Amino acid sequence: MALVLERRIERSAAIALASPLLAIALTLLTLTLVFGALGKNPGAALAVYFITPLTDGYSLQEIAVKASPLVMIAVGLALCYRANVWNIGAEGQLLIGAIAGSGLAVMTQGTHPGPWLLPAMLLAGAAAGAAYALIPALCKVKFGASEILISLMLVYVAGLLLDYLVRGPWRDPAGFNFPTTAEFDSVATVPLLIAGSRVHAGLILTLIAVAAAAVLLGRTLKGFEIRVVGTAPRAARFAGFKADRVVLTSFAISGALAGLAGILEVAGPIGHLQPDISPGYGFTAIIVAFLGRLNPLGILASGLFLALTFIGGEQAQITLKLPQDMTGVIQGILLFYVLACDSLILYRLRWRAPQRKALDGPH
């Protein structure tokens, strides 16, 4: 008997709902083995990562802060992935958005600008992110280039540009030679929702983005066009939908949300521009998008879960002396199982008897 994958005639709705839960369960099982191999108590380690942060008010606030950029970026990525185009460079679009918005704050430093500055920074961040995302989109549409490779390579370009600016022309002269800009003026920072915390108004913009994406995908012709182009391109052509336009639109929206998340992160919790403004939000958001089934409401839930791994990782670093890179390992394992379990939506496991080989020559 051989275990084979047999294509389903129709997609299983039950498996589609259960797939993320199964992926999480397999991730926890694998982490039990990993922590045991590292000489740590698996139960205690899992509790530090996934339970302890939920019992502390400050950690809950930090989960909301970490989840905000993850969810905002993942919502934009979901639009691309539903259109069957692959934006892997959201991290670069986040950095470019942070640079563009921060440029306004740096240039108006100490001039006491009016309340127009923060909205202008947010618009600049979103516009820069959209423009940066359109580079791989245009290369795909005009030249047939791989949007995966181009968007990924542009991440390094954005990172190097950011590093140059904070170590060169934008470096704070009074910053003791540290690679950072001066602290932004108060009018260039995002207002706090909870006094004394880091929970800022960007969280509201994230919820608006989730609601807008849910309406776009579920209630509008443009959302229907995105879904049809992604799942049935031939039918889309017969319906008069233009795939190239969908590619450009989905990339622009995705980049705008990533850029907006970048400037919100800088003008919110950080308060200045520095090299390490993101712990990999753009890449982690890919996991968030797939774990949330490319559904805006599912993305909101999965974003909170992935944010929990960031906060749990920080606590594990202190209490268990585990490296911070362990958080990336957890997220990588989760992505592997998410993609593996998703195959069960299209295929089912079957035991099949091996076929007998025909004998050569006359009997």
C-alpha positions in Angstrom: 0.0 0.0 0.0 1.2 3.5 -0.8 0.0 6.8 0.6 -0.7 9.2 -2.3 -2.2 12.7 -2.7 -5.4 12.6 -4.8 -6.8 15.8 -6.2 -10.2 16.8 -4.8 -13.0 17.4 -7.2 -14.1 20.3 -5.1 -12.3 22.3 -2.4 -13.2 21.3 1.1 -14.6 24.2 3.1 -14.2 22.3 6.3 -10.5 21.6 5.7 -10.0 25.3 4.7 -11.3 26.4 8.1 -9.4 23.7 10.0 -6.1 24.1 8.1 -4.8 27.0 10.2 -5.7 25.3 13.5 -4.0 22.1 12.4 -0.9 24.1 11.4 -0.8 25.8 14.8 -1.2 22.4 16.6 1.6 20.9 14.6 3.8 23.9 15.3 3.2 23.5 19.0 4.0 19.8 18.8 7.2 20.5 16.9 8.2 23.2 19.4 7.8 20.7 22.2 10.5 18.6 20.5 12.7 21.6 19.8 12.6 22.9 23.4 13.2 19.4 24.7 16.3 19.1 22.5 17.6 22.5 23.8 17.3 21.2 27.3 14.4 23.4 28.3 11.1 22.3 29.9 8.7 22.3 26.9 5.7 23.1 29.0 7.3 26.1 30.7 8.8 27.3 27.4 5.4 27.2 25.6 3.8 28.9 28.5 6.3 31.8 28.3 5.7 32.2 24.6 2.0 31.8 24.4 0.3 32.1 27.8 2.3 34.4 30.1 2.0 37.5 27.8 -1.8 37.1 27.9 -1.8 37.5 31.7 0.0 40.9 31.9 -1.6 44.2 31.0 1.5 45.7 29.6 2.2 42.7 27.4 -1.4 42.8 26.0 -0.8 46.5 25.1 2.5 45.5 23.4 0.7 42.7 21.5 -1.7 45.3 20.0 1.3 47.5 19.1 3.1 44.7 17.3 -0.1 43.4 15.6 -1.0 46.7 14.1 1.7 46.8 11.4 1.5 43.1 10.8 -2.2 43.2 10.1 -2.0 46.4 8.0 0.7 44.9 5.8 -1.0 41.5 5.6 -4.3 43.0 4.4 -2.5 44.5 1.5 -0.6 41.3 0.7 -3.8 39.4 0.8 -5.1 41.5 -2.1 -2.0 40.6 -4.2 -2.2 36.9 -3.3 -5.9 36.7 -4.2 -5.0 38.2 -7.6 -2.4 35.5 -7.9 0.5 37.9 -7.9 3.3 37.7 -5.3 4.5 40.7 -3.5 7.4 39.4 -1.3 8.9 42.9 -0.8 6.5 44.4 1.8 9.5 44.9 4.1 11.2 47.2 1.6 7.9 49.1 1.0 7.6 49.6 4.8 11.1 51.0 4.9 10.6 53.3 2.0 7.3 54.6 3.5 9.2 55.2 6.8 11.9 57.1 5.0 9.5 59.3 2.9 7.4 60.2 5.9 10.3 60.8 8.2 11.9 63.1 5.6 9.2 65.6 6.3 9.7 65.4 10.0 13.5 65.8 9.6 13.2 68.8 7.2 10.8 70.6 9.5 12.7 69.9 12.7 12.6 72.8 15.1 10.5 75.0 12.8 7.2 74.5 14.8 5.2 73.2 11.8 1.4 73.1 12.1 -1.0 70.2 12.5 -0.7 69.5 8.8 2.6 67.8 9.3 1.5 64.4 10.6 -1.2 63.8 7.9 1.3 64.9 5.3 3.8 62.3 6.7 1.2 59.6 6.5 0.3 60.4 3.0 4.0 60.6 1.9 4.6 57.2 3.5 1.7 55.6 1.8 2.5 57.2 -1.6 6.1 56.2 -1.4 5.2 52.6 -0.5 2.8 52.4 -3.4 5.3 53.8 -5.9 8.0 51.4 -4.7 5.6 48.5 -5.0 4.7 49.5 -8.6 8.3 48.9 -9.7 8.0 45.1 -9.7 4.4 45.4 -10.9 5.4 47.4 -13.9 8.3 45.1 -14.6 5.9 42.1 -14.6 3.3 43.8 -16.8 5.7 45.4 -19.3 8.6 42.9 -19.5 7.2 39.7 -17.9 9.8 39.8 -15.2 9.3 37.9 -11.9 7.6 40.1 -9.4 8.9 37.8 -6.6 12.6 38.4 -7.3 12.3 42.1 -8.0 10.2 42.9 -5.0 12.5 40.8 -2.8 15.7 42.4 -4.1 14.2 45.9 -3.6 14.0 45.1 0.1 17.8 45.3 0.3 17.9 48.6 -1.7 15.5 50.2 0.8 17.5 48.9 3.7 20.8 50.3 2.4 19.1 53.6 1.7 17.8 53.8 5.2 21.2 53.0 6.6 22.9 55.6 4.5 20.5 58.4 5.6 20.6 57.7 9.3 24.4 57.4 9.3 24.9 60.3 6.9 22.8 63.4 6.0 19.9 62.8 8.5 22.0 61.7 11.5 21.3 63.7 14.7 24.3 66.0 15.3 23.7 65.8 19.1 23.1 62.0 19.0 26.7 61.0 20.1 27.4 59.5 16.7 24.6 56.9 16.9 22.9 56.2 13.6 19.6 57.9 14.3 17.7 61.1 13.5 16.7 63.5 16.1 13.6 62.8 18.0 10.5 64.0 16.1 8.6 67.1 17.2 5.4 66.4 19.0 3.3 67.4 16.0 5.1 64.7 13.9 4.2 61.9 16.3 1.1 59.7 16.3 -1.2 60.4 19.3 -1.4 57.8 22.0 -4.7 56.0 22.7 -3.7 55.0 26.2 -1.6 57.5 28.3 1.6 56.0 29.5 1.6 53.2 27.0 2.8 52.7 23.4 -0.7 52.0 22.0 -1.2 54.7 19.4 -3.8 55.9 16.9 -2.3 53.8 14.2 -4.3 50.9 15.6 -7.5 52.7 14.5 -6.1 53.1 11.0 -5.4 49.3 11.0 -8.9 48.5 11.9 -10.2 50.8 9.2 -7.9 49.0 6.7 -9.3 45.6 7.8 -12.9 46.9 7.4 -12.2 48.5 4.0 -10.5 45.4 2.7 -13.5 43.2 3.8 -15.9 45.5 2.0 -13.7 45.7 -1.1 -13.3 41.9 -1.4 -16.9 41.0 -0.4 -19.1 43.8 -1.6 -17.5 45.6 -4.7 -17.0 44.8 -8.3 -13.2 45.6 -7.9 -13.0 42.9 -5.3 -14.8 40.4 -7.5 -12.4 41.3 -10.3 -9.4 40.6 -8.1 -10.8 37.2 -7.1 -11.7 36.2 -10.6 -8.4 37.2 -12.1 -6.6 35.3 -9.4 -8.7 32.1 -9.6 -9.9 31.9 -13.2 -7.8 34.2 -15.5 -9.5 32.8 -18.7 -12.9 33.6 -17.4 -11.7 37.0 -16.4 -10.6 37.7 -20.0 -14.0 36.7 -21.3 -15.6 39.0 -18.7 -13.5 41.9 -19.9 -11.4 42.1 -16.8 -7.8 43.3 -17.5 -5.3 41.3 -15.6 -2.5 43.9 -15.9 -4.7 46.6 -14.3 -5.4 44.2 -11.4 -1.7 43.6 -11.0 -0.9 47.3 -10.8 -3.9 48.0 -8.5 -3.2 45.2 -6.0 0.5 46.0 -5.8 -0.2 49.8 -5.4 -2.7 49.1 -2.5 -0.4 46.6 -0.9 2.6 49.0 -1.1 0.6 51.9 0.2 -0.5 49.9 3.3 3.1 48.7 3.9 4.4 52.3 3.6 1.7 53.6 5.9 2.6 50.9 8.4 6.3 52.0 8.2 5.7 55.6 8.9 3.2 54.8 11.7 5.8 52.6 13.3 8.4 55.4 13.2 6.1 58.2 14.2 4.4 56.1 16.8 6.3 53.7 19.1 9.8 54.7 18.0 9.7 58.5 17.6 12.7 58.8 15.3 14.2 57.1 12.3 16.9 54.4 12.9 18.2 51.4 11.0 16.3 48.6 12.8 12.8 50.0 12.7 11.3 46.7 11.8 11.9 43.2 13.2 10.8 41.7 9.9 7.2 42.8 9.9 7.0 42.7 6.1 8.1 39.0 6.0 6.1 37.9 9.0 3.0 39.5 7.4 3.2 36.9 4.7 2.6 34.2 7.4 -0.2 36.4 8.8 -1.9 36.6 5.4 -1.9 32.9 4.8 -2.7 31.9 8.4 -5.7 34.2 8.1 -6.8 32.5 4.9 -6.3 35.8 3.0 -9.5 37.0 4.7 -9.3 40.4 6.4 -11.0 39.3 9.6 -8.9 36.1 9.7 -5.8 38.3 9.2 -6.8 40.3 12.2 -6.9 37.2 14.4 -3.7 35.7 13.0 -1.9 39.1 13.3 -2.6 39.0 17.0 -1.3 35.5 17.3 2.0 36.3 15.5 2.4 39.4 17.6 2.1 37.1 20.6 5.2 35.3 19.3 7.2 38.5 19.3 6.3 39.4 22.8 6.7 35.8 24.0 10.1 35.7 22.4 11.2 38.8 24.3 10.2 37.2 27.6 11.8 33.9 26.7 15.0 35.7 26.0 15.0 37.0 29.6 13.6 34.1 31.5 14.8 31.1 29.5 18.0 32.6 28.0 16.7 31.6 24.6 18.0 33.6 21.6 15.7 36.2 20.0 16.2 34.3 16.7 14.0 31.6 18.2 11.0 33.8 17.3 12.0 33.6 13.7 12.3 29.8 14.0 8.8 29.6 15.4 7.4 31.7 12.6 9.3 29.7 10.0 7.9 26.4 11.4 4.4 27.9 11.4 4.7 29.0 7.8 5.9 25.6 6.7 2.9 23.9 8.4 0.5 26.5 7.0 1.6 25.8 3.5 1.7 22.1 4.0 -1.8 21.9 5.5 -3.1 24.1 2.7 -2.3 21.3 0.3 -5.1 19.3 2.0 -7.6 21.8 0.7 -6.8 20.7 -2.9 -5.7 17.1 -2.2 -6.8 14.3 0.0 -4.6 11.4 1.4 -5.4 8.0 0.0 -4.0 4.6 0.5 -3.5 3.0 -2.9 -2.4 -0.5 -3.7 0.7 -0.5 -5.9 0.1 -1.4 -9.5 1.6 -4.8 -10.6 4.1 -4.5 -13.4 3.3 -6.3 -16.6 5.6 -9.2 -17.4 7.8 -8.8 -20.5 7.7 -11.4 -23.3 5.2 -14.3 -23.8 3.6 -16.1 -20.9 
